[in-house]
């Protein structure tokens, strides 16, 4: 799961969504909203077995469509992740690759 903090006209909107895939450089999330490409979004990524979420900032780089990925969502490129969270994410991803 991922919790997104998206800028809106009224401040910040929090959105809970499902991650479809995650890499060390970004993630694809299933969401009905098509936030504009370039939108800066705060995120908290829940990683199974980890004591707390991985937090950082990401940027919308493209929209996922039913026609292409068979889901509606957005691809996010990580812009910054807390140093200690980056290490946890890389370690978790390497364990999945084994």
N, C-alpha and C positions, 0 to 999 in steps of 0.2 A: 504494500500500500504506500501511497505517497499523499502528503498533504501539501497543497499548493497555496501560496499567498500571492494573489493576483491583484495588481493595481486596478482600481475602478474609479469612476467619477465620484463615488462617495467615500473613498479611502482605499481599504484593502479588503478583498473578498477571499475567504478561506474555502478551499474546495478539496474534498477527499476523492481520490481516484485510484484506479488499479494500474500498476505498472505492467506493461506487456513484455518489455525487455529492458535490461540495464547493462551498461558497460562502464568503463572507467571514464569515458568522455561524455556520457549522456544517458538519456532514457526515453522510451516511448511510453506514453500514458494514454489509457482509454478515458476519453472525456468527450462530452457532447459539445462543449464550447470550442469554437475555432478562434482562439486568441490570435491576434495579428502576429505575423512573423516579425521578430525583433523585440517582442514584449519580454521585459525582464521579470522573472518570477522567482520568488523565494520558495524553497521546498524543504520538506522533512521526509526522508525516505526511511521506511521501516524495513529493517533487514532481519530475517529470522535468526534467532539465536544471539542477537546483539542486545546489549542492555539499554540502548537508547537509539534514537533516530540519527541518521546522517543528515546534516543540515548544510545548506548552501544557497547559491544563486544560480539560476539557469536562464537561458534565452530560448524562446520559441524559434526553431529553425525551419520547420515545415509542418504541414498538416497531413495527418493520416486519413485516408478515405476508405470507405467500404469497398470501393472498386480495386484499390491497390493492396491494402493490408487486411481487408475484411473486418475493419473496425473503424470507428471514428475516434480521433484523438490528435495529439500533437507530439512532435519530436522535440525534445529539449536538450540543448547542449549545455553542459556544466560550465559556468563562468568562474565560480569559486566555490570551494568546499573547505570547511575548517580542516586544518592540517591533520589533527588526530582522527577526524572522520574520513579523510581521504585514505589514510593507512588502513582503517577498518574496511572500507569499501574494496580496496584492491585485494586485501587478504581474503575477504568473503568471495570475491569473483574468482580468485585463483583456486579456492577450495571447490567451487562449482565446476571448474574446468577439469578437475582430476577424475 
